[in-house]
């Protein structure tokens, strides 16, 4: 057993990145510093996650908000394993050949959601280009299982792009989550280096397809900044999102996981994030979350309540 453990420790998390030259790690400014997790609530959430053999993006993506969210018993479940078939240069999730899908996973996720008493849950996944449908049916089964086990819980999904998987997106859309989220991540010019396995306009089309198939479904998408994009490029992405009917935009600072990942071009100031928020609201988004520590699922439950209220207020004023 000791030999196996040593082998696992020696295996690189990102084998495809090992031959890349090291990039500099910039010192984080004060506004990006967070406390190390360790509260009772954090430990309770961790125990529930461990006991149900679940994977969370909070851990896999090294999210800086894990201490705050787990203390409040908020966790973003990552389904279909912890190994991704993509090798995005910004992402800390391991890349490689994934294991087979676990048919019992939908039940275990739903059971954990019910046990934690979540009012709102976020479900995301790795990319599974190895599967004929990109894992769409499995994604839908998780949504159905949560509906049965915790009918009062609202469900937000953060999906892959289902690139070249005909009919897959429709399967997930028809499972009727309360919020359908798919992140564009960055501006089109940077896709080749930052998100090489994806296509900007395919991702945009996915968000548009949700609204075509179910106009009342809330849609959401996010951007990282600090990768070398310009303000004008960010505003163009906002316009593209609005053309696709996206209701909710999140904008956060890119943080470099290791020296083998894409470098941080610069740390965007809180004042610049405030300016982005004002611009996005002026463009017609129902909800905007823009700050250095904003992440797709950060404060998702509270934001969903605000999102519903914003739509109701808009419709009442019409």
Buried (B, 14 or more C-beta within 10 A) or exposed (E): EEEEEEEEEEEEBBEEBEEBEEBEBBEBEEBBEEEEBEBEBBEBBBEBBEEBEBBBBBBBBBBBBBBBBBBBBBBBBBBBBBBBBBBBBBBBBBBBEBEEBBEEBBBBBBBBBBEBEBBBBBBBBBBBBEBEBBBBBBBBBBBBBBBEBBEEBBBBBBBBBBBEBEEBBBBBBEBBBBBBBBBBBBBBBBBEBBBEBBBBEEBBBBBBBBBEEBEEBBBBBBBBBBBBBEEEBBBBBBEBBBEBBBBBBBBBBBBBBBEBBBBBBEBBEBEBBEBBBEBBBEBEBBBBBBBBBBBBBBBBBEBBEBBBEBBEEEEEEE
